[in-house]
């Protein structure tokens, strides 16, 4: 086994039936990774696809040795969990396959641009310095309503917990995702709940975000499912499913990067 330098970041991409979007996104990520001064690892976690997702990902992995292809059971939460437990980067960064946040925004989550020390950093589409593009009004409204429910039931203090771009220090990710129970869309709220319960420092990073017309989220159905999951997360916390509470986690508001 050869000694390879530690990647500064592992980009973890859950991929389910992504034969259309994945090639475009991987090309952008490859171009970005090749332009960085420190090594980057890319993990594509295929989770039960019925199309050419695996074939496409493996073709990229053959061509670019910093790309690895993993497989998991179906479910975005399961796929991200597998990537978080396997990533070797100093930071483990979950990334939606549609790249609704341009990959060029990633340095905001890494030193030196991210000047705050953190355990968990979440991309935020709300607050100063954040920009949303091409988002239908009804989706924004439903997102704000859901965020209110999130703040009441599980993760207070943050205006945007559902953006699919989040970064964890590797040691923190290993601990948090080992306790994860959610397999669907609500897994990241659960991860934030666990991180705060365990006393970790969570910061919000303002980003540019572009709405994807091909989004797989059903605003009504998935919002109802996520509200149900939020109640389960809160009950799990009361029952001690996530272990004993440590010092209260530190919430840090959205900040710019200057």
C-alpha positions as CSV (number, residue, x, y, z in Angstrom):
1,X,0.0,0.0,0.0
2,X,1.5,3.3,-1.1
3,X,1.6,6.3,1.2
4,X,-0.7,9.0,-0.3
5,X,-1.0,12.5,1.1
6,X,-4.1,13.1,3.2
7,X,-6.9,14.8,1.1
8,X,-8.0,18.1,2.5
9,X,-11.6,17.1,1.7
10,X,-13.6,14.2,0.6
11,X,-16.5,15.2,-1.6
12,X,-19.3,12.7,-0.9
13,X,-22.0,12.4,-3.7
14,X,-25.0,10.2,-3.1
15,X,-26.2,9.1,-6.5
16,X,-29.5,7.4,-7.2
17,X,-30.5,7.1,-10.9
18,X,-28.3,10.0,-11.8
19,X,-27.2,9.0,-15.3
20,X,-28.3,12.4,-16.7
21,X,-26.8,14.8,-14.1
22,X,-23.8,12.9,-12.8
23,X,-21.5,13.2,-15.9
24,X,-21.9,17.0,-16.0
25,X,-21.4,17.3,-12.3
26,X,-18.3,15.0,-12.2
27,X,-16.7,16.9,-15.1
28,X,-17.0,20.1,-13.1
29,X,-15.7,18.5,-9.9
30,X,-12.8,17.0,-11.7
31,X,-11.8,20.3,-13.2
32,X,-12.1,21.9,-9.8
33,X,-10.1,19.2,-8.0
34,X,-7.3,19.3,-10.6
35,X,-6.9,23.1,-10.0
36,X,-6.4,22.8,-6.3
37,X,-3.0,22.9,-4.5
38,X,-4.1,20.2,-2.0
39,X,-5.4,16.7,-2.9
40,X,-9.2,16.1,-3.0
41,X,-11.0,12.8,-2.8
42,X,-14.3,12.2,-4.5
43,X,-16.7,9.4,-3.3
44,X,-19.7,8.6,-5.5
45,X,-22.0,6.5,-3.4
46,X,-24.5,4.7,-5.7
47,X,-27.5,3.5,-3.8
48,X,-29.8,1.1,-5.7
49,X,-29.8,2.8,-9.1
50,X,-31.6,1.1,-12.0
51,X,-29.9,3.1,-14.7
52,X,-26.3,3.7,-15.8
53,X,-25.2,5.6,-12.7
54,X,-22.7,2.9,-11.6
55,X,-21.3,2.5,-15.1
56,X,-20.8,6.3,-15.5
57,X,-19.2,6.7,-12.0
58,X,-16.8,3.7,-12.5
59,X,-15.7,5.1,-15.9
60,X,-14.7,8.4,-14.2
61,X,-13.0,6.4,-11.4
62,X,-10.9,4.5,-14.0
63,X,-9.8,7.8,-15.5
64,X,-9.3,9.8,-12.3
65,X,-7.7,7.9,-9.4
66,X,-9.0,10.4,-6.8
67,X,-12.5,9.2,-7.5
68,X,-13.9,6.1,-5.8
69,X,-17.2,4.4,-6.3
70,X,-19.1,3.0,-3.3
71,X,-22.4,1.2,-3.0
72,X,-25.0,1.3,-0.3
73,X,-28.6,0.3,0.2
74,X,-31.3,2.6,-1.2
75,X,-31.8,5.9,0.6
76,X,-29.9,9.2,0.5
77,X,-29.2,9.0,4.3
78,X,-27.7,5.6,3.9
79,X,-25.5,6.7,1.1
80,X,-24.2,9.7,2.9
81,X,-23.6,7.7,6.0
82,X,-21.5,5.2,4.0
83,X,-19.5,8.0,2.5
84,X,-18.9,9.7,5.8
85,X,-17.6,6.4,7.3
86,X,-15.3,5.8,4.4
87,X,-13.9,9.2,3.5
88,X,-10.3,9.9,4.3
89,X,-10.3,13.7,3.9
90,X,-9.6,16.1,6.8
91,X,-13.1,17.4,6.1
92,X,-16.0,15.3,4.7
93,X,-18.3,17.3,2.5
94,X,-21.7,16.0,1.4
95,X,-22.6,17.3,-2.0
96,X,-25.9,17.0,-4.0
97,X,-25.3,15.4,-7.4
98,X,-27.1,18.3,-9.2
99,X,-24.4,20.8,-8.0
100,X,-27.1,23.4,-7.2
101,X,-24.3,25.0,-5.2
102,X,-21.5,25.4,-7.7
103,X,-18.5,23.4,-6.7
104,X,-16.4,26.6,-6.8
105,X,-18.2,27.5,-3.6
106,X,-16.5,24.7,-1.7
107,X,-13.4,26.7,-0.6
108,X,-15.8,28.7,1.6
109,X,-16.0,25.6,3.8
110,X,-12.2,25.2,4.0
111,X,-9.3,27.1,5.4
112,X,-8.1,29.8,4.8
113,X,-11.4,31.2,3.3
114,X,-13.4,29.7,6.2
115,X,-11.6,31.6,8.9
116,X,-13.8,30.1,11.7
117,X,-12.8,26.9,13.3
118,X,-15.7,24.5,13.2
119,X,-16.9,20.9,13.8
120,X,-19.8,21.1,11.3
121,X,-20.4,23.7,8.6
122,X,-23.7,23.9,6.8
123,X,-24.4,25.7,3.5
124,X,-27.0,28.4,4.0
125,X,-29.3,29.9,1.4
126,X,-30.6,32.5,3.9
127,X,-29.1,35.7,5.4
128,X,-26.4,38.1,4.4
129,X,-24.1,36.9,1.6
130,X,-26.4,34.1,0.4
131,X,-28.1,34.1,-2.9
132,X,-30.9,32.0,-4.4
133,X,-31.4,31.8,-8.1
134,X,-34.3,30.6,-10.2
135,X,-36.3,29.2,-7.2
136,X,-40.1,29.1,-7.6
137,X,-41.9,31.1,-5.0
138,X,-43.9,28.2,-3.7
139,X,-40.8,26.1,-3.0
140,X,-39.2,28.9,-1.1
141,X,-42.4,29.4,1.0
142,X,-42.6,25.7,1.8
143,X,-39.0,25.6,2.7
144,X,-39.4,28.5,5.1
145,X,-42.4,26.8,6.7
146,X,-40.5,23.6,7.1
147,X,-37.5,25.4,8.5
148,X,-39.8,26.9,11.2
149,X,-40.8,23.4,12.2
150,X,-37.2,22.2,12.3
151,X,-36.2,25.1,14.6
152,X,-39.1,24.4,16.9
153,X,-38.7,20.6,17.1
154,X,-35.0,19.8,16.5
155,X,-32.4,22.3,15.5
156,X,-33.0,25.9,16.8
157,X,-31.0,28.9,15.7
158,X,-30.4,28.1,12.0
159,X,-32.4,29.6,9.1
160,X,-31.5,26.9,6.6
161,X,-30.8,23.3,7.6
162,X,-32.0,21.5,4.4
163,X,-29.3,22.8,2.0
164,X,-27.6,19.6,0.7
165,X,-24.1,20.9,1.1
166,X,-22.5,20.3,4.5
167,X,-19.0,19.7,5.9
168,X,-17.9,17.8,8.9
169,X,-14.5,17.4,10.5
170,X,-13.7,13.7,9.9
171,X,-13.5,12.7,13.5
172,X,-16.8,14.4,14.2
173,X,-18.5,12.8,11.2
174,X,-17.4,9.3,12.3
175,X,-19.0,9.9,15.7
176,X,-22.2,11.6,14.5
177,X,-23.0,9.3,11.6
178,X,-22.4,6.2,13.7
179,X,-25.5,7.3,15.6
180,X,-27.6,8.1,12.5
181,X,-30.9,6.2,12.3
182,X,-32.7,8.1,9.4
183,X,-32.3,6.7,5.9
184,X,-34.2,9.3,3.9
185,X,-34.3,13.1,3.4
186,X,-34.3,13.9,7.1
187,X,-31.0,12.3,7.9
188,X,-29.1,15.7,7.8
189,X,-31.4,17.3,10.4
190,X,-30.8,14.2,12.6
191,X,-27.0,14.6,12.1
192,X,-27.2,18.3,13.1
193,X,-29.3,17.4,16.1
194,X,-26.7,14.8,17.2
195,X,-23.8,17.1,16.7
196,X,-25.4,19.9,18.8
197,X,-26.4,17.3,21.5
198,X,-22.8,16.2,21.7
199,X,-21.5,19.8,22.1
200,X,-20.0,20.4,18.7
201,X,-19.6,23.8,17.1
202,X,-21.8,24.3,14.0
203,X,-21.4,27.3,11.7
204,X,-23.5,28.5,8.7
205,X,-21.8,29.4,5.5
206,X,-23.6,31.7,3.0
207,X,-23.6,30.3,-0.5
208,X,-24.9,30.8,-4.0
209,X,-27.6,28.3,-4.8
210,X,-29.4,27.6,-8.1
211,X,-32.7,25.8,-8.1
212,X,-32.8,22.6,-10.1
213,X,-35.8,22.1,-12.3
214,X,-35.2,18.3,-12.2
215,X,-35.2,18.1,-8.4
216,X,-36.5,14.8,-7.1
217,X,-38.1,16.3,-4.0
218,X,-41.9,16.3,-3.9
219,X,-42.6,19.5,-1.9
220,X,-45.9,18.2,-0.3
221,X,-45.2,14.5,0.2
222,X,-41.6,14.9,1.4
223,X,-42.4,17.8,3.7
224,X,-45.0,15.6,5.5
225,X,-42.6,12.7,5.7
226,X,-39.9,15.0,7.1
227,X,-42.2,16.5,9.8
228,X,-42.9,12.9,10.9
229,X,-39.2,12.3,11.0
230,X,-38.6,15.4,13.1
231,X,-41.0,14.1,15.7
232,X,-39.1,10.8,15.7
233,X,-35.7,12.6,16.1
234,X,-37.1,14.5,19.1
235,X,-38.5,11.3,20.6
236,X,-35.2,9.5,20.0
237,X,-33.4,12.3,21.9
238,X,-35.8,12.0,24.9
239,X,-35.3,8.2,24.9
240,X,-31.5,8.5,24.8
241,X,-31.1,6.8,21.5
242,X,-28.2,9.2,20.6
243,X,-26.4,8.7,23.9
244,X,-26.0,11.0,26.8
245,X,-26.2,14.8,26.2
246,X,-22.8,16.5,26.5
247,X,-22.1,20.3,26.8
248,X,-24.6,22.2,24.7
249,X,-23.4,22.6,21.2
250,X,-22.4,26.1,20.0
251,X,-24.5,27.7,17.3
252,X,-22.7,30.3,15.2
253,X,-24.7,32.5,12.9
254,X,-24.3,32.9,9.2
255,X,-21.1,34.7,8.3
256,X,-19.5,36.1,5.2
257,X,-16.1,35.2,3.9
258,X,-13.8,38.1,3.4
